[in-house]
Amino acid sequence: MTVRISDEDDDIVDDEEWEEPDLGPDERDLDLLDGTWEQEYYSGRMNTRDWNGIITGVALVVLIAILLPMFLVLFN
């Protein structure tokens, strides 16, 4: 398949015929076209990651990693 960038390529002679790429929707885009992704997304059945919980957990681990050695030194 030949990709044509500009009209400057007109003087180049190819044995292949020029065919334009198909940029239209395909079978992967059907849910976007008929709106079923909205029904699935807003129905509450999709599993989503709770980033606030993940960030809170990481912050607690970091806080414990900072405070635990300090308390171990003070109370030892």
ABEGO torsion letter per residue (X at the ends): XBBBABAAAAABBBABBBBBBBABBBAAAAAAAAGAAAAAAAAGABBBBBAAAAAAAAAAAAAAAAAAAAAAAAAX
